[in-house]
């Protein structure tokens, strides 16, 4: 029994139980979704959305409105601002995104650091899994359920589009619509994930598990399942680390996720010649 | 003769700006194969994109009996995407069945059958990126076969393919025509055109359409290919070949 104490300890505390549930829900759906984020090269776009929504979060915190509402509005404003700025061909999408996101993060910090605002900037930037509310947990559960169903339903069109967009078009798939649906799902995931990990760290949930499993999964379906498992396990590992080492919970979760990505990226496999010789 | 599967009348299409292809009029019936000849930039792929519904006619009309199956000329497939040959063939079932459900058992059987038909039965589980160039083309043809369309558009299907794969692909095309399907095949290979029921010569406009023996005169081919045409004389007989420029576009 003593041996299991380090594992059971956090479960005896209500706060840590909720934090574990939050990161397992977020880690599983974002870990699966992350496969498509990486394949469709949306990591920079996702990072931009998660950072650019900061003013929305701050305004919601100032107004006492639900943070999810602020995050959703912030994502919409950030996406629209990036789209407008990127239309200028002299700027180009990367520079436009960089400037808009920096401007939005600056605006968010400005709002949050004004004298009469509540001292929550740190929480909004780095997340506070230990402070998740009931509504945060419900949002994460809805995202995990609805997002999982969407990924299941869109799996074949997403695969056909990612593999060969032109050929998918000839099969009657609408690649533009499929990618738009994916972007919508990413935006929703970002808006919910910032409740747990904050504007700066939530990208780790979306990208790290996918990078951890990418080189090891033989099919898209398995990569999604493996990403979900890695996301949930690494997220939980972060909460345990935080509990036992007394480190900040959000940062510990992000560190555990990135450690998983680094482990997965290592050259684990034996050389091809050794594989075929033993096969 | 039954109603044409593909009917094009005075078609002009383009990409905004001047039309890339004008004055195209031809028909193709069930069980007919049409060879589409022309230089690079002559409008072969543009015609296929119009038949696929990706380009709207600027003038004229076109009608195709069903959504055509398409084998693209340039490979734009992602070789790093984790799919095997069977997965690729199964994608063809997206054209017919509900896209939100996993493929049916019938679709799976069709995909296995298509792989067998293109000689990849033993390679079903191999990652697409690890197949040879010719095998990849055959896997993409299997995807088109699973689509089970009465009309197939094959854009330079034999270009850059190893001889063994080319022979196999050619025999599949013949059997598809024998099944009563309509095939439009673009090619640079003037000599192979004689094996088709009809030849369509394009060079920004329609130069000729008709039975190969009548349509492919030296004058027609010169108007089609211009400087890309080389005439060889071997013991009195003329043989015409074209210079091929491989390009990505």
Interface residues (C-beta under 8 A of the other chain):
Chain A: X39 X153 X154 X155 X156 X157 X159 X160 X162 X163 X164 X165 X166 X167 X168 X169 X170 X171 X172 X173 X217 X218 X219 X220 X223
Chain B: X52 X54 X67 X68 X69 X70 X72 X76 X77 X78 X81 X82 X83 X84 X87 X88 X91 X92 X94 X95 X99 X100 X102 X103 X127 X128 X140 X143 X147
